[in-house]
């Protein structure tokens, strides 16, 4: 029976498996960490050539639930069949998808940065004004307060000054300066804008600002950060005794669908999985 393997190099798969490439997530319209559109398109084509399986949405949904359950994010009975197995042939992961020591170190730093980002915003939300209260406060500060009047006078003086040549550049710079001054006095009097900080973290959302911010902070491309999460979660979600050694295949959700790992990857991940699990759970 043919097997479908994610992220393998077809020139290095000798066990009769059907190769399904691992595709980099769409960075312009990112999908959730565990469900990304390019995979869905590629997987649909591969499944069409194999025996019927459960619907695609159910496959990916089940995988996400299994991974979350293993990390303590979503309570679900353990799947006894979800054990790592040794690969039946040589496998090679594409270089741009490979988990190495340097990228794993960056990944751990990004997880810590993401946790800080989420923690800071959770703390900010505790002291937020209501949207209506914030709107009233900001309008009052700008229009009535002494600070607001000073900003307006600064604007009027600039309009009347000899430096005003009527150019787009001058007016743009003046508008930006006025905006920055207004934001400064509004923040001092009213705090953070609930429109920006009011929404709680939703791990199932299609866009994760925390991931983008964390990846940027540590200098890790967002697509690489998301890809590492995709590959690390299934392997580390297994019990330590089931992670195996050497080249490994971890069952995905669906018939004959696997995540694959080179020997160097399993050797690198296995001793760090417990710490990685805790860090991933903290941002999930």
C-alpha positions as CSV (number, residue, x, y, z in Angstrom):
1,X,0.0,0.0,0.0
2,X,1.3,3.4,-0.9
3,X,2.2,5.9,1.8
4,X,2.0,9.6,1.7
5,X,5.0,11.3,3.4
6,X,5.2,15.0,4.2
7,X,8.4,16.9,3.6
8,X,10.4,14.2,1.9
9,X,12.8,14.5,-1.0
10,X,11.4,12.1,-3.7
11,X,14.9,11.2,-4.8
12,X,15.6,9.8,-1.4
13,X,12.5,7.8,-0.7
14,X,12.9,4.2,-1.7
15,X,10.0,2.4,0.0
16,X,7.3,2.9,-2.7
17,X,5.8,5.9,-0.8
18,X,3.9,8.7,-2.6
19,X,5.9,11.9,-2.0
20,X,3.9,14.9,-0.8
21,X,6.0,18.1,-0.5
22,X,6.0,20.3,2.6
23,X,5.1,23.8,1.4
24,X,6.0,27.0,3.1
25,X,3.0,28.8,4.7
26,X,1.5,31.8,3.0
27,X,3.0,34.9,4.7
28,X,0.7,37.4,3.1
29,X,-2.4,35.7,4.3
30,X,-1.2,33.4,7.1
31,X,-3.4,30.5,8.2
32,X,-3.5,29.0,11.7
33,X,-0.3,27.4,12.9
34,X,-1.7,23.9,12.5
35,X,-3.8,24.5,9.3
36,X,-2.3,26.2,6.3
37,X,-3.8,26.6,2.9
38,X,-0.8,25.5,0.7
39,X,-0.8,22.1,2.6
40,X,-4.5,21.7,2.0
41,X,-4.1,22.2,-1.8
42,X,-1.2,19.8,-2.0
43,X,-2.7,17.2,0.2
44,X,-6.0,17.2,-1.7
45,X,-4.1,16.3,-4.9
46,X,-2.2,13.5,-3.2
47,X,-5.2,12.0,-1.5
48,X,-7.1,11.9,-4.9
49,X,-4.6,9.1,-5.9
50,X,-5.0,7.0,-2.8
51,X,-7.8,5.1,-1.2
52,X,-10.7,7.1,0.2
53,X,-10.1,8.7,3.6
54,X,-12.0,11.0,5.9
55,X,-12.8,14.5,4.7
56,X,-9.9,16.9,4.5
57,X,-11.2,19.3,7.2
58,X,-11.7,16.4,9.6
59,X,-8.1,15.2,8.9
60,X,-6.5,18.5,9.8
61,X,-8.9,19.2,12.6
62,X,-8.2,15.8,14.2
63,X,-4.4,16.4,13.9
64,X,-4.7,19.8,15.6
65,X,-6.8,18.3,18.4
66,X,-4.3,15.5,19.0
67,X,-1.4,17.8,19.1
68,X,-3.2,20.2,21.5
69,X,-4.3,17.3,23.7
70,X,-0.8,16.1,24.0
71,X,0.4,19.5,25.0
72,X,-2.4,20.0,27.5
73,X,-4.2,22.7,25.3
74,X,-7.2,20.6,24.5
75,X,-8.5,17.7,26.6
76,X,-8.9,14.6,24.6
77,X,-8.3,10.9,25.2
78,X,-4.8,9.8,24.0
79,X,-4.6,8.0,20.7
80,X,-2.8,4.7,21.3
81,X,-2.0,4.4,17.6
82,X,-0.1,7.7,17.4
83,X,3.3,6.2,17.8
84,X,6.5,7.0,16.0
85,X,7.9,4.4,13.7
86,X,11.2,3.9,12.0
87,X,11.3,4.8,8.4
88,X,11.3,1.9,6.0
89,X,13.8,3.6,3.7
90,X,16.3,6.5,3.6
91,X,14.7,9.9,3.9
92,X,16.0,13.4,3.4
93,X,14.2,16.6,4.5
94,X,14.6,19.6,2.2
95,X,17.3,21.9,3.5
96,X,14.9,24.9,3.9
97,X,12.7,22.7,6.1
98,X,15.3,20.9,8.1
99,X,15.5,21.4,11.9
100,X,19.0,22.1,13.0
101,X,20.6,23.3,16.2
102,X,20.8,27.0,15.2
103,X,17.2,27.2,14.1
104,X,16.0,25.3,17.1
105,X,17.8,27.8,19.4
106,X,16.1,30.6,17.5
107,X,12.8,28.8,17.8
108,X,13.1,28.6,21.6
109,X,14.0,32.3,21.8
110,X,11.0,33.1,19.6
111,X,8.7,31.1,21.8
112,X,10.0,33.0,24.8
113,X,9.4,36.3,23.0
114,X,5.9,35.3,22.0
115,X,5.1,34.4,25.6
116,X,6.3,37.8,26.8
117,X,4.3,39.5,24.1
118,X,1.1,37.7,25.1
119,X,1.8,38.2,28.8
120,X,2.3,42.0,28.4
121,X,-0.9,42.4,26.5
122,X,-2.9,40.3,29.0
123,X,-1.6,42.6,31.7
124,X,-2.5,45.7,29.6
125,X,-6.1,44.4,29.1
126,X,-6.6,44.3,32.9
127,X,-6.4,48.1,33.0
128,X,-8.2,49.1,29.8
129,X,-11.0,51.6,29.7
130,X,-14.2,50.7,28.0
131,X,-14.3,51.7,24.3
132,X,-16.9,54.4,25.1
133,X,-14.9,55.8,28.1
134,X,-11.7,55.8,26.1
135,X,-13.4,57.7,23.2
136,X,-14.7,60.3,25.6
137,X,-11.4,60.7,27.3
138,X,-9.4,61.1,24.1
139,X,-11.8,63.6,22.6
140,X,-11.7,65.7,25.8
141,X,-7.9,65.6,26.0
142,X,-7.5,66.7,22.4
143,X,-10.2,69.4,22.4
144,X,-10.4,70.8,25.9
145,X,-7.3,70.0,28.0
146,X,-4.4,72.5,28.2
147,X,-2.1,69.9,26.5
148,X,-4.5,69.5,23.7
149,X,-4.8,73.3,23.2
150,X,-1.0,73.5,23.1
151,X,-0.9,71.0,20.3
152,X,-3.5,72.8,18.3
153,X,-1.6,76.1,18.8
154,X,1.6,74.4,17.6
155,X,-0.2,73.4,14.4
156,X,-1.6,76.9,13.8
157,X,1.8,78.5,14.4
158,X,3.4,76.1,11.9
159,X,0.7,77.0,9.3
160,X,1.4,80.7,9.7
161,X,5.2,80.3,9.8
162,X,7.6,81.4,7.0
163,X,8.7,77.7,6.8
164,X,5.3,76.8,5.3
165,X,6.0,76.6,1.6
166,X,2.7,74.9,1.0
167,X,4.4,71.7,-0.2
168,X,3.0,68.2,0.3
169,X,6.2,67.4,2.2
170,X,5.7,70.2,4.7
171,X,2.1,69.5,5.3
172,X,2.7,65.7,5.7
173,X,5.5,66.3,8.2
174,X,3.3,68.7,10.2
175,X,0.4,66.3,10.2
176,X,2.6,63.5,11.4
177,X,4.1,65.6,14.2
178,X,0.6,66.7,15.3
179,X,-0.6,63.1,15.3
180,X,2.3,61.9,17.4
181,X,1.8,64.7,19.9
182,X,-1.9,63.9,20.2
183,X,-1.2,60.2,20.7
184,X,1.3,61.1,23.4
185,X,-1.1,63.2,25.5
186,X,-4.0,60.8,24.9
187,X,-1.9,57.9,26.2
188,X,-0.8,59.9,29.2
189,X,-4.4,60.7,30.2
190,X,-6.4,57.7,28.9
191,X,-4.0,54.8,28.7
192,X,-4.0,52.1,26.0
193,X,-6.5,52.1,23.2
194,X,-9.0,49.1,23.7
195,X,-9.4,48.8,20.0
196,X,-5.8,47.8,19.7
197,X,-5.4,45.7,22.9
198,X,-8.9,44.6,23.8
199,X,-9.1,41.3,22.0
200,X,-7.8,38.3,24.0
201,X,-5.4,35.8,22.4
202,X,-7.2,33.3,20.2
203,X,-5.0,30.4,19.2
204,X,-7.5,29.3,16.5
205,X,-7.4,32.7,14.7
206,X,-6.1,32.8,11.1
207,X,-3.7,35.6,11.9
208,X,-1.4,35.5,15.0
209,X,0.2,38.9,15.7
210,X,2.1,37.3,18.5
211,X,3.9,35.0,16.1
212,X,4.8,37.8,13.8
213,X,6.1,40.0,16.6
214,X,8.1,37.2,18.2
215,X,9.7,36.1,14.9
216,X,10.7,39.7,14.1
217,X,12.2,40.2,17.6
218,X,14.6,37.4,17.3
219,X,15.4,37.7,13.6
220,X,13.7,34.6,12.5
221,X,11.6,34.8,9.3
222,X,7.9,34.3,10.2
223,X,7.5,31.5,7.7
224,X,10.4,29.7,9.3
225,X,8.9,30.1,12.8
226,X,5.5,28.8,11.6
227,X,7.1,25.9,9.8
228,X,9.2,24.9,12.8
229,X,6.0,24.8,14.9
230,X,4.3,22.6,12.3
231,X,7.1,20.0,12.4
232,X,8.1,20.1,16.1
233,X,4.6,19.8,17.6
234,X,3.7,16.3,16.2
235,X,7.0,14.8,17.2
236,X,7.2,16.3,20.7
237,X,3.5,15.5,21.3
238,X,4.3,11.8,21.5
239,X,5.3,10.2,24.8
240,X,9.1,10.1,25.3
241,X,9.2,6.4,24.9
242,X,7.5,6.5,21.5
243,X,9.7,9.1,19.9
244,X,12.2,6.6,18.6
245,X,15.7,7.0,17.2
246,X,17.1,7.4,13.7
247,X,14.9,8.4,10.8
248,X,11.3,8.5,12.0
249,X,7.8,8.9,10.7
250,X,5.1,10.3,13.0
251,X,1.5,9.5,11.9
252,X,-0.6,12.5,10.7
253,X,-4.3,12.4,10.7
254,X,-5.6,10.3,7.8
255,X,-4.5,7.0,6.1
256,X,-0.8,6.7,5.4
257,X,0.0,10.3,6.1
258,X,3.2,11.0,8.1
259,X,5.5,13.7,9.2
260,X,9.1,12.5,8.6
261,X,12.3,13.3,10.5
262,X,15.9,12.7,9.6
263,X,18.1,10.9,12.2
264,X,19.9,14.1,13.2
265,X,16.5,15.8,13.7
266,X,15.2,13.1,16.1
267,X,18.5,13.1,18.0
268,X,18.3,16.9,18.3
269,X,14.6,17.1,19.3
270,X,14.1,14.2,21.6
271,X,16.1,15.6,24.6
272,X,14.6,19.0,24.2
273,X,11.0,18.0,23.7
274,X,9.9,18.5,27.3
275,X,11.1,22.1,27.4
276,X,9.7,22.7,23.9
277,X,6.3,21.3,24.9
278,X,6.1,23.6,27.9
279,X,7.1,26.6,25.8
280,X,4.6,25.8,23.1
281,X,1.8,25.2,25.6
282,X,2.5,28.6,27.1
283,X,1.7,30.4,23.9
284,X,-1.2,28.2,22.8
